[in-house]
Amino acid sequence: MDKQYTMEKRTNLFTAICVMIGLIAIAIAIPISVKNLTSYKRTVTVKGLCEREVKADRVIWPIVYKEGGNDLKSVYSNLTAKNATIVNWLKDAGINENEITISAPSVEDVRTYSYTVENHTYNYIVTQVITICTNNVDTVLELNAKQSDLFDMGIAIGSGSSWENPVVYEYTGLNEIKPEMIEEATKNARASADKFAKDSDSRIGKIITASQGQVSVADRDANTPYIKTVRVVTTIQYMLRD
């Protein structure tokens, strides 16, 4: 019986020692874990911006003109002749025929549908749109400046309005320059993070999250819509270390 009592006593003592060691290990681990968790929560989120000016590489140019008359057949005959004149003018300047589209004319029966008949000279007003879609942006810019050539031929053209038949300049090379711009934006984000860390007596750790963010192409200004501003914004979250 004494032996059994002694064994139980030793077992209890061993168990107590193990529990004590476990409690000591937990007491040591908790501050370390709290410190690591606190360190992990210390982050900085920064944005990096890269901007470039590029020239549009495609243009959609609607040439709009009107023809009036009292006899619809004669009006259409005049339209056909003027369409041919405009197309030849474009082709002589270097625009390919497959880049030119002639839309169906829009006819307005003035005397039938207008409430101010006495103010109209013609029975019919026909609107014709000839659209050029080309990568030859420089040629279109030159032709825009030489519209007086058509005026001299008796064709008064317009380029439409901002709402109807607008001139559209596009930049299609975004995928070619985007990787370099993302790289530059990322470097700018890192520079901002380094500055923040320095000011807070810290240093930058690993990247926690990274997002490319917004990529936009917009007109540089209202007067030169063929010059575009490309913007790339990256958002990166870094860990901060002491």
C-alpha atoms as an extended CHARMM CRD file, in Angstrom:
* protein
*
       242  EXT
         1         1  MET       CA              0.0000000000        0.0000000000        0.0000000000  PROA      1               0.0000000000
         2         2  ASP       CA              2.8880000000        2.3400000000        0.7510000000  PROA      2               0.0000000000
         3         3  LYS       CA              4.3170000000        1.5790000000       -2.6740000000  PROA      3               0.0000000000
         4         4  GLN       CA              1.0100000000        2.4190000000       -4.3730000000  PROA      4               0.0000000000
         5         5  TYR       CA              0.7800000000        5.6720000000       -2.4340000000  PROA      5               0.0000000000
         6         6  THR       CA              4.3270000000        6.5660000000       -3.3910000000  PROA      6               0.0000000000
         7         7  MET       CA              3.6040000000        5.8770000000       -7.1190000000  PROA      7               0.0000000000
         8         8  GLU       CA              0.5010000000        8.0280000000       -7.0730000000  PROA      8               0.0000000000
         9         9  LYS       CA              2.4120000000       10.8120000000       -5.3600000000  PROA      9               0.0000000000
        10        10  ARG       CA              5.1740000000       10.6820000000       -7.9860000000  PROA      10              0.0000000000
        11        11  THR       CA              2.5850000000       10.6840000000      -10.7790000000  PROA      11              0.0000000000
        12        12  ASN       CA              0.8210000000       13.7000000000       -9.3630000000  PROA      12              0.0000000000
        13        13  LEU       CA              4.1470000000       15.4920000000       -8.9330000000  PROA      13              0.0000000000
        14        14  PHE       CA              5.1060000000       14.7380000000      -12.5240000000  PROA      14              0.0000000000
        15        15  THR       CA              1.7460000000       15.9540000000      -13.7590000000  PROA      15              0.0000000000
        16        16  ALA       CA              2.0750000000       19.1370000000      -11.7490000000  PROA      16              0.0000000000
        17        17  ILE       CA              5.5490000000       19.7730000000      -13.1520000000  PROA      17              0.0000000000
        18        18  CYS       CA              4.2700000000       19.2450000000      -16.7240000000  PROA      18              0.0000000000
        19        19  VAL       CA              1.3890000000       21.6420000000      -16.1300000000  PROA      19              0.0000000000
        20        20  MET       CA              3.7950000000       24.2130000000      -14.6900000000  PROA      20              0.0000000000
        21        21  ILE       CA              6.1250000000       23.8920000000      -17.6630000000  PROA      21              0.0000000000
        22        22  GLY       CA              3.1520000000       24.2970000000      -20.0020000000  PROA      22              0.0000000000
        23        23  LEU       CA              1.9890000000       27.4240000000      -18.1990000000  PROA      23              0.0000000000
        24        24  ILE       CA              5.4860000000       28.8940000000      -18.3610000000  PROA      24              0.0000000000
        25        25  ALA       CA              5.6650000000       28.1470000000      -22.1250000000  PROA      25              0.0000000000
        26        26  ILE       CA              2.2910000000       29.8070000000      -22.6640000000  PROA      26              0.0000000000
        27        27  ALA       CA              3.3690000000       32.8230000000      -20.6090000000  PROA      27              0.0000000000
        28        28  ILE       CA              6.4370000000       33.2040000000      -22.8270000000  PROA      28              0.0000000000
        29        29  ALA       CA              4.5650000000       32.6080000000      -26.1040000000  PROA      29              0.0000000000
        30        30  ILE       CA              1.7200000000       35.0580000000      -25.5100000000  PROA      30              0.0000000000
        31        31  PRO       CA              3.8350000000       38.2460000000      -25.4870000000  PROA      31              0.0000000000
        32        32  ILE       CA              5.6920000000       37.0700000000      -28.5910000000  PROA      32              0.0000000000
        33        33  SER       CA              2.4090000000       36.3400000000      -30.3790000000  PROA      33              0.0000000000
        34        34  VAL       CA              0.9540000000       39.6750000000      -29.3320000000  PROA      34              0.0000000000
        35        35  LYS       CA              4.0740000000       41.4350000000      -30.5560000000  PROA      35              0.0000000000
        36        36  ASN       CA              3.9420000000       39.6220000000      -33.8870000000  PROA      36              0.0000000000
        37        37  LEU       CA              0.2470000000       40.3680000000      -34.2700000000  PROA      37              0.0000000000
        38        38  THR       CA              0.7810000000       44.0170000000      -33.4530000000  PROA      38              0.0000000000
        39        39  SER       CA              3.6450000000       44.1500000000      -35.9310000000  PROA      39              0.0000000000
        40        40  TYR       CA              1.4720000000       42.5940000000      -38.6070000000  PROA      40              0.0000000000
        41        41  LYS       CA             -1.2410000000       45.1580000000      -38.0490000000  PROA      41              0.0000000000
        42        42  ARG       CA              1.2040000000       48.0030000000      -38.5970000000  PROA      42              0.0000000000
        43        43  THR       CA              0.7500000000       48.6520000000      -42.2920000000  PROA      43              0.0000000000
        44        44  VAL       CA              0.7760000000       51.5210000000      -44.7290000000  PROA      44              0.0000000000
        45        45  THR       CA             -1.3360000000       51.7870000000      -47.8960000000  PROA      45              0.0000000000
        46        46  VAL       CA             -0.0240000000       54.0210000000      -50.6610000000  PROA      46              0.0000000000
        47        47  LYS       CA             -0.9800000000       54.9160000000      -54.2250000000  PROA      47              0.0000000000
        48        48  GLY       CA              1.4050000000       55.2850000000      -57.1440000000  PROA      48              0.0000000000
        49        49  LEU       CA              0.5790000000       57.3880000000      -60.2050000000  PROA      49              0.0000000000
        50        50  CYS       CA              2.0360000000       57.3300000000      -63.7000000000  PROA      50              0.0000000000
        51        51  GLU       CA              0.9010000000       59.7180000000      -66.4530000000  PROA      51              0.0000000000
        52        52  ARG       CA              1.8270000000       59.9360000000      -70.1140000000  PROA      52              0.0000000000
        53        53  GLU       CA              0.7210000000       62.0520000000      -73.0390000000  PROA      53              0.0000000000
        54        54  VAL       CA              0.1560000000       60.1320000000      -76.2560000000  PROA      54              0.0000000000
        55        55  LYS       CA             -1.2160000000       60.9840000000      -79.6690000000  PROA      55              0.0000000000
        56        56  ALA       CA             -4.4280000000       59.3750000000      -80.8900000000  PROA      56              0.0000000000
        57        57  ASP       CA             -3.8120000000       56.6180000000      -83.4290000000  PROA      57              0.0000000000
        58        58  ARG       CA             -7.3470000000       56.3420000000      -84.8210000000  PROA      58              0.0000000000
        59        59  VAL       CA             -9.9810000000       58.8940000000      -85.7580000000  PROA      59              0.0000000000
        60        60  ILE       CA            -13.6450000000       58.6510000000      -86.7000000000  PROA      60              0.0000000000
        61        61  TRP       CA            -14.5340000000       61.7770000000      -88.6600000000  PROA      61              0.0000000000
        62        62  PRO       CA            -18.1130000000       62.3800000000      -89.8570000000  PROA      62              0.0000000000
        63        63  ILE       CA            -18.3890000000       64.8840000000      -92.6940000000  PROA      63              0.0000000000
        64        64  VAL       CA            -21.8980000000       66.3510000000      -92.6060000000  PROA      64              0.0000000000
        65        65  TYR       CA            -23.5650000000       68.5310000000      -95.2290000000  PROA      65              0.0000000000
        66        66  LYS       CA            -27.0900000000       69.4370000000      -96.2720000000  PROA      66              0.0000000000
        67        67  GLU       CA            -28.7710000000       69.7720000000      -99.6380000000  PROA      67              0.0000000000
        68        68  GLY       CA            -32.0820000000       71.5580000000     -100.2100000000  PROA      68              0.0000000000
        69        69  GLY       CA            -34.5380000000       71.5840000000     -103.0800000000  PROA      69              0.0000000000
        70        70  ASN       CA            -38.1460000000       71.3340000000     -104.1960000000  PROA      70              0.0000000000
        71        71  ASP       CA            -37.7330000000       68.2480000000     -106.3580000000  PROA      71              0.0000000000
        72        72  LEU       CA            -36.5510000000       65.2080000000     -104.4490000000  PROA      72              0.0000000000
        73        73  LYS       CA            -35.0950000000       63.5120000000     -107.5240000000  PROA      73              0.0000000000
        74        74  SER       CA            -32.9300000000       66.5460000000     -108.2820000000  PROA      74              0.0000000000
        75        75  VAL       CA            -31.8330000000       66.7300000000     -104.6430000000  PROA      75              0.0000000000
        76        76  TYR       CA            -30.6450000000       63.1100000000     -104.7280000000  PROA      76              0.0000000000
        77        77  SER       CA            -28.8470000000       63.7140000000     -108.0080000000  PROA      77              0.0000000000
        78        78  ASN       CA            -26.9710000000       66.6430000000     -106.4510000000  PROA      78              0.0000000000
        79        79  LEU       CA            -26.1300000000       64.4980000000     -103.4070000000  PROA      79              0.0000000000
        80        80  THR       CA            -24.6240000000       61.7890000000     -105.6060000000  PROA      80              0.0000000000
        81        81  ALA       CA            -22.4240000000       64.3100000000     -107.4000000000  PROA      81              0.0000000000
        82        82  LYS       CA            -21.2780000000       65.9710000000     -104.1860000000  PROA      82              0.0000000000
        83        83  ASN       CA            -20.5900000000       62.6140000000     -102.5230000000  PROA      83              0.0000000000
        84        84  ALA       CA            -18.2980000000       61.7010000000     -105.4200000000  PROA      84              0.0000000000
        85        85  THR       CA            -16.5100000000       65.0580000000     -105.1180000000  PROA      85              0.0000000000
        86        86  ILE       CA            -15.9190000000       64.5790000000     -101.3870000000  PROA      86              0.0000000000
        87        87  VAL       CA            -14.7270000000       60.9770000000     -101.7970000000  PROA      87              0.0000000000
        88        88  ASN       CA            -12.2510000000       62.0040000000     -104.5220000000  PROA      88              0.0000000000
        89        89  TRP       CA            -11.0080000000       64.8410000000     -102.3100000000  PROA      89              0.0000000000
        90        90  LEU       CA            -10.4170000000       62.3830000000      -99.4830000000  PROA      90              0.0000000000
        91        91  LYS       CA             -8.7150000000       59.7880000000     -101.6900000000  PROA      91              0.0000000000
        92        92  ASP       CA             -6.4340000000       62.4170000000     -103.2370000000  PROA      92              0.0000000000
        93        93  ALA       CA             -5.2890000000       63.2900000000      -99.7020000000  PROA      93              0.0000000000
        94        94  GLY       CA             -4.3840000000       59.6680000000      -98.9090000000  PROA      94              0.0000000000
        95        95  ILE       CA             -7.5460000000       58.2600000000      -97.3420000000  PROA      95              0.0000000000
        96        96  ASN       CA             -8.2690000000       54.7140000000      -98.5580000000  PROA      96              0.0000000000
        97        97  GLU       CA            -11.6410000000       53.9720000000     -100.0970000000  PROA      97              0.0000000000
        98        98  ASN       CA            -12.3030000000       51.2040000000      -97.5410000000  PROA      98              0.0000000000
        99        99  GLU       CA            -11.9580000000       53.8130000000      -94.7900000000  PROA      99              0.0000000000
       100       100  ILE       CA            -14.8830000000       55.8270000000      -96.1740000000  PROA      100             0.0000000000
       101       101  THR       CA            -18.5440000000       55.0370000000      -95.4480000000  PROA      101             0.0000000000
       102       102  ILE       CA            -21.4680000000       56.8930000000      -97.0370000000  PROA      102             0.0000000000
       103       103  SER       CA            -24.5850000000       56.6720000000      -94.8860000000  PROA      103             0.0000000000
       104       104  ALA       CA            -28.1320000000       56.7320000000      -96.1960000000  PROA      104             0.0000000000
       105       105  PRO       CA            -29.2990000000       60.3620000000      -96.4300000000  PROA      105             0.0000000000
       106       106  SER       CA            -31.8630000000       61.7130000000      -93.9860000000  PROA      106             0.0000000000
       107       107  VAL       CA            -34.7760000000       63.5340000000      -95.6430000000  PROA      107             0.0000000000
       108       108  GLU       CA            -36.8660000000       66.2380000000      -93.9840000000  PROA      108             0.0000000000
       109       109  ASP       CA            -40.1550000000       67.1120000000      -95.6840000000  PROA      109             0.0000000000
       110       110  VAL       CA            -40.2590000000       70.7330000000      -94.5960000000  PROA      110             0.0000000000
       111       111  ARG       CA            -43.6220000000       71.8430000000      -95.9380000000  PROA      111             0.0000000000
       112       112  THR       CA            -45.4530000000       68.7760000000      -94.6810000000  PROA      112             0.0000000000
       113       113  TYR       CA            -44.1060000000       68.5720000000      -91.1610000000  PROA      113             0.0000000000
       114       114  SER       CA            -42.9640000000       72.0970000000      -90.3230000000  PROA      114             0.0000000000
       115       115  TYR       CA            -45.1580000000       74.6300000000      -88.4940000000  PROA      115             0.0000000000
       116       116  THR       CA            -43.2940000000       77.5790000000      -90.0530000000  PROA      116             0.0000000000
       117       117  VAL       CA            -43.7060000000       76.8700000000      -93.7650000000  PROA      117             0.0000000000
       118       118  GLU       CA            -43.4350000000       80.4880000000      -94.7930000000  PROA      118             0.0000000000
       119       119  ASN       CA            -39.8300000000       80.6770000000      -93.5200000000  PROA      119             0.0000000000
       120       120  HSD       CA            -38.5370000000       77.8100000000      -95.6640000000  PROA      120             0.0000000000
       121       121  THR       CA            -37.2440000000       78.1280000000      -99.2000000000  PROA      121             0.0000000000
       122       122  TYR       CA            -37.2240000000       74.4210000000     -100.0670000000  PROA      122             0.0000000000
       123       123  ASN       CA            -39.6970000000       71.5920000000      -99.7890000000  PROA      123             0.0000000000
       124       124  TYR       CA            -36.9740000000       69.1370000000      -98.8190000000  PROA      124             0.0000000000
       125       125  ILE       CA            -33.8280000000       69.3410000000      -96.7010000000  PROA      125             0.0000000000
       126       126  VAL       CA            -31.5750000000       66.2940000000      -96.9790000000  PROA      126             0.0000000000
       127       127  THR       CA            -28.6910000000       65.6030000000      -94.5820000000  PROA      127             0.0000000000
       128       128  GLN       CA            -25.7900000000       63.4890000000      -95.7940000000  PROA      128             0.0000000000
       129       129  VAL       CA            -23.0810000000       61.9840000000      -93.5770000000  PROA      129             0.0000000000
       130       130  ILE       CA            -19.8270000000       60.5890000000      -94.9420000000  PROA      130             0.0000000000
       131       131  THR       CA            -17.7670000000       58.9170000000      -92.2130000000  PROA      131             0.0000000000
       132       132  ILE       CA            -14.0030000000       58.3820000000      -92.3030000000  PROA      132             0.0000000000
       133       133  CYS       CA            -12.5340000000       55.8020000000      -89.9180000000  PROA      133             0.0000000000
       134       134  THR       CA             -8.7630000000       55.6960000000      -90.2750000000  PROA      134             0.0000000000
       135       135  ASN       CA             -5.4650000000       55.3740000000      -88.4400000000  PROA      135             0.0000000000
       136       136  ASN       CA             -4.0970000000       58.2400000000      -90.5170000000  PROA      136             0.0000000000
       137       137  VAL       CA             -4.8130000000       60.8930000000      -87.9050000000  PROA      137             0.0000000000
       138       138  ASP       CA             -2.3630000000       63.4470000000      -89.3100000000  PROA      138             0.0000000000
       139       139  THR       CA             -4.0870000000       63.3780000000      -92.6990000000  PROA      139             0.0000000000
       140       140  VAL       CA             -7.4850000000       64.0070000000      -91.1000000000  PROA      140             0.0000000000
       141       141  LEU       CA             -6.0620000000       66.9210000000      -89.1150000000  PROA      141             0.0000000000
       142       142  GLU       CA             -4.6880000000       68.4040000000      -92.3340000000  PROA      142             0.0000000000
       143       143  LEU       CA             -7.9960000000       67.9180000000      -94.1550000000  PROA      143             0.0000000000
       144       144  ASN       CA             -9.8630000000       69.5880000000      -91.3070000000  PROA      144             0.0000000000
       145       145  ALA       CA             -7.6890000000       72.6300000000      -91.8220000000  PROA      145             0.0000000000
       146       146  LYS       CA             -8.3460000000       72.5780000000      -95.5950000000  PROA      146             0.0000000000
       147       147  GLN       CA            -12.1400000000       72.3810000000      -95.6260000000  PROA      147             0.0000000000
       148       148  SER       CA            -12.1820000000       75.5700000000      -97.6750000000  PROA      148             0.0000000000
       149       149  ASP       CA            -11.2230000000       73.3690000000     -100.6550000000  PROA      149             0.0000000000
       150       150  LEU       CA            -14.7400000000       71.9430000000     -100.5670000000  PROA      150             0.0000000000
       151       151  PHE       CA            -16.2930000000       75.3480000000     -100.0000000000  PROA      151             0.0000000000
       152       152  ASP       CA            -14.6990000000       76.4360000000     -103.2650000000  PROA      152             0.0000000000
       153       153  MET       CA            -16.4410000000       73.4670000000     -104.9230000000  PROA      153             0.0000000000
       154       154  GLY       CA            -19.8210000000       74.5440000000     -103.5810000000  PROA      154             0.0000000000
       155       155  ILE       CA            -19.9930000000       72.0700000000     -100.6900000000  PROA      155             0.0000000000
       156       156  ALA       CA            -20.4890000000       73.5710000000      -97.2480000000  PROA      156             0.0000000000
       157       157  ILE       CA            -19.5380000000       70.8010000000      -94.8230000000  PROA      157             0.0000000000
       158       158  GLY       CA            -19.5410000000       70.6530000000      -91.0780000000  PROA      158             0.0000000000
       159       159  SER       CA            -18.0520000000       68.2090000000      -88.5790000000  PROA      159             0.0000000000
       160       160  GLY       CA            -21.2220000000       67.7180000000      -86.5720000000  PROA      160             0.0000000000
       161       161  SER       CA            -21.7130000000       68.7030000000      -82.9550000000  PROA      161             0.0000000000
       162       162  SER       CA            -20.5670000000       67.2480000000      -79.6640000000  PROA      162             0.0000000000
       163       163  TRP       CA            -23.8950000000       65.4230000000      -79.4130000000  PROA      163             0.0000000000
       164       164  GLU       CA            -24.6210000000       64.4440000000      -83.0010000000  PROA      164             0.0000000000
       165       165  ASN       CA            -21.9370000000       63.1900000000      -85.3920000000  PROA      165             0.0000000000
       166       166  PRO       CA            -18.9450000000       64.0840000000      -83.1790000000  PROA      166             0.0000000000
       167       167  VAL       CA            -15.3340000000       63.6650000000      -84.2670000000  PROA      167             0.0000000000
       168       168  VAL       CA            -13.8430000000       60.8720000000      -82.1400000000  PROA      168             0.0000000000
       169       169  TYR       CA            -10.1080000000       60.4450000000      -81.5500000000  PROA      169             0.0000000000
       170       170  GLU       CA             -8.9960000000       57.1620000000      -80.0070000000  PROA      170             0.0000000000
       171       171  TYR       CA             -5.7830000000       55.6740000000      -78.6500000000  PROA      171             0.0000000000
       172       172  THR       CA             -5.5440000000       51.9080000000      -79.1990000000  PROA      172             0.0000000000
       173       173  GLY       CA             -1.9800000000       51.2250000000      -78.0080000000  PROA      173             0.0000000000
       174       174  LEU       CA             -2.7740000000       51.0290000000      -74.2930000000  PROA      174             0.0000000000
       175       175  ASN       CA             -1.7210000000       47.3800000000      -73.9130000000  PROA      175             0.0000000000
       176       176  GLU       CA              1.7220000000       48.2130000000      -75.3050000000  PROA      176             0.0000000000
       177       177  ILE       CA              2.5570000000       50.9180000000      -72.7700000000  PROA      177             0.0000000000
       178       178  LYS       CA              0.5650000000       49.6850000000      -69.7690000000  PROA      178             0.0000000000
       179       179  PRO       CA              3.2160000000       47.2720000000      -68.3560000000  PROA      179             0.0000000000
       180       180  GLU       CA              5.8680000000       50.0120000000      -68.2350000000  PROA      180             0.0000000000
       181       181  MET       CA              3.3990000000       52.4710000000      -66.7170000000  PROA      181             0.0000000000
       182       182  ILE       CA              2.3620000000       49.9740000000      -64.0350000000  PROA      182             0.0000000000
       183       183  GLU       CA              6.0390000000       49.4270000000      -63.1960000000  PROA      183             0.0000000000
       184       184  GLU       CA              6.6210000000       53.1670000000      -62.8910000000  PROA      184             0.0000000000
       185       185  ALA       CA              3.4780000000       53.6480000000      -60.7950000000  PROA      185             0.0000000000
       186       186  THR       CA              4.6070000000       50.8270000000      -58.4920000000  PROA      186             0.0000000000
       187       187  LYS       CA              8.0110000000       52.4880000000      -58.0290000000  PROA      187             0.0000000000
       188       188  ASN       CA              6.2830000000       55.7610000000      -57.1620000000  PROA      188             0.0000000000
       189       189  ALA       CA              4.1220000000       53.9470000000      -54.6300000000  PROA      189             0.0000000000
       190       190  ARG       CA              7.2230000000       52.3990000000      -53.0460000000  PROA      190             0.0000000000
       191       191  ALA       CA              8.8800000000       55.8140000000      -52.8110000000  PROA      191             0.0000000000
       192       192  SER       CA              5.8280000000       57.1660000000      -50.9640000000  PROA      192             0.0000000000
       193       193  ALA       CA              5.8570000000       54.1740000000      -48.6120000000  PROA      193             0.0000000000
       194       194  ASP       CA              9.5830000000       54.6280000000      -47.8940000000  PROA      194             0.0000000000
       195       195  LYS       CA              9.0020000000       58.2870000000      -47.0510000000  PROA      195             0.0000000000
       196       196  PHE       CA              6.1480000000       57.3840000000      -44.7060000000  PROA      196             0.0000000000
       197       197  ALA       CA              8.2250000000       54.7010000000      -43.0000000000  PROA      197             0.0000000000
       198       198  LYS       CA             11.1690000000       57.0490000000      -42.5560000000  PROA      198             0.0000000000
       199       199  ASP       CA              8.9610000000       59.7140000000      -41.0060000000  PROA      199             0.0000000000
       200       200  SER       CA              7.5490000000       57.1510000000      -38.5580000000  PROA      200             0.0000000000
       201       201  ASP       CA             10.9460000000       55.6070000000      -37.6520000000  PROA      201             0.0000000000
       202       202  SER       CA             10.0070000000       52.3430000000      -39.3590000000  PROA      202             0.0000000000
       203       203  ARG       CA             11.0500000000       50.3890000000      -42.3910000000  PROA      203             0.0000000000
       204       204  ILE       CA              9.0530000000       48.8420000000      -45.1950000000  PROA      204             0.0000000000
       205       205  GLY       CA              8.3540000000       45.1320000000      -45.0530000000  PROA      205             0.0000000000
       206       206  LYS       CA              6.6840000000       42.7760000000      -47.4610000000  PROA      206             0.0000000000
       207       207  ILE       CA              3.7740000000       43.6470000000      -49.7560000000  PROA      207             0.0000000000
       208       208  ILE       CA              0.4870000000       42.5130000000      -48.2150000000  PROA      208             0.0000000000
       209       209  THR       CA             -1.8660000000       43.4570000000      -51.0540000000  PROA      209             0.0000000000
       210       210  ALA       CA             -1.4150000000       45.1110000000      -54.4440000000  PROA      210             0.0000000000
       211       211  SER       CA             -3.9720000000       46.3800000000      -56.9300000000  PROA      211             0.0000000000
       212       212  GLN       CA             -3.4230000000       47.8080000000      -60.3790000000  PROA      212             0.0000000000
       213       213  GLY       CA             -6.3030000000       50.1880000000      -59.7920000000  PROA      213             0.0000000000
       214       214  GLN       CA             -7.6210000000       52.5060000000      -62.4710000000  PROA      214             0.0000000000
       215       215  VAL       CA             -6.3450000000       52.8850000000      -66.0110000000  PROA      215             0.0000000000
       216       216  SER       CA             -7.8760000000       55.7990000000      -67.9180000000  PROA      216             0.0000000000
       217       217  VAL       CA             -7.4460000000       57.5120000000      -71.2750000000  PROA      217             0.0000000000
       218       218  ALA       CA             -8.8640000000       61.0280000000      -71.6150000000  PROA      218             0.0000000000
       219       219  ASP       CA             -8.4780000000       64.1200000000      -73.7750000000  PROA      219             0.0000000000
       220       220  ARG       CA             -5.6510000000       66.3040000000      -72.5590000000  PROA      220             0.0000000000
       221       221  ASP       CA             -7.8580000000       69.3560000000      -73.1190000000  PROA      221             0.0000000000
       222       222  ALA       CA            -10.9160000000       70.4490000000      -75.0890000000  PROA      222             0.0000000000
       223       223  ASN       CA             -8.9150000000       72.1210000000      -77.8700000000  PROA      223             0.0000000000
       224       224  THR       CA             -6.6570000000       69.1720000000      -78.7770000000  PROA      224             0.0000000000
       225       225  PRO       CA             -8.7730000000       66.0090000000      -78.4270000000  PROA      225             0.0000000000
       226       226  TYR       CA             -6.2170000000       64.0960000000      -80.5400000000  PROA      226             0.0000000000
       227       227  ILE       CA             -3.7240000000       64.3390000000      -77.6570000000  PROA      227             0.0000000000
       228       228  LYS       CA             -4.5890000000       61.9360000000      -74.8550000000  PROA      228             0.0000000000
       229       229  THR       CA             -3.5400000000       61.6720000000      -71.2250000000  PROA      229             0.0000000000
       230       230  VAL       CA             -3.0780000000       58.0950000000      -70.0160000000  PROA      230             0.0000000000
       231       231  ARG       CA             -3.2120000000       57.5560000000      -66.2450000000  PROA      231             0.0000000000
       232       232  VAL       CA             -2.3330000000       54.4110000000      -64.3210000000  PROA      232             0.0000000000
       233       233  VAL       CA             -2.8780000000       54.2170000000      -60.5550000000  PROA      233             0.0000000000
       234       234  THR       CA             -1.6210000000       51.3550000000      -58.3700000000  PROA      234             0.0000000000
       235       235  THR       CA             -2.5980000000       50.7660000000      -54.7370000000  PROA      235             0.0000000000
       236       236  ILE       CA             -0.1630000000       48.7950000000      -52.5560000000  PROA      236             0.0000000000
       237       237  GLN       CA             -0.2650000000       47.8650000000      -48.8710000000  PROA      237             0.0000000000
       238       238  TYR       CA              3.0940000000       47.2760000000      -47.1510000000  PROA      238             0.0000000000
       239       239  MET       CA              3.9390000000       45.8430000000      -43.7510000000  PROA      239             0.0000000000
       240       240  LEU       CA              5.8280000000       48.1890000000      -41.4270000000  PROA      240             0.0000000000
       241       241  ARG       CA              8.7780000000       46.9390000000      -39.3710000000  PROA      241             0.0000000000
       242       242  ASP       CA             10.6110000000       48.5600000000      -36.4810000000  PROA      242             0.0000000000
